[in-house]
Amino acid sequence: MGALEFAVDVVTSGSVLLGAGVREQGAFPPAECAVKAASSVAGLHREGITEELAGRIPRPEDLVRTCLDLIPLTFEQAAAPYRLGDLDRPAIRRSRKARSPTTAAESLLGLLENGPQAAELRRWTAPRPHLV
């Protein structure tokens, strides 16, 4: 099961164990699904119950990749200084859509091996407080 498919199940059922038929319907935006899945998997790891669900939940690495891929800004755009009054509505929307996936991915940082993906995620956490 891929990260987004798992996320749809989480969003629609409130449970990581129940499947939902809405996956094919595209009822939820991919970013919302990825955020819910990352948060749920981070919680399962904190509770120490992931062994029981091995093979039924996505790997933290896959969820982090999905979250980072869904950020609608380049790193340079996210890190650029700005005044809120100077942003147009599309820029504000992109900034808001970037904040949730970075926060969700960050909840999985402690589960990643200290490699390129962890470094990329750490890099994205720096501009996150400046996102709308």
Beta strands, then each sheet from edge to edge (+ up, - down):
end
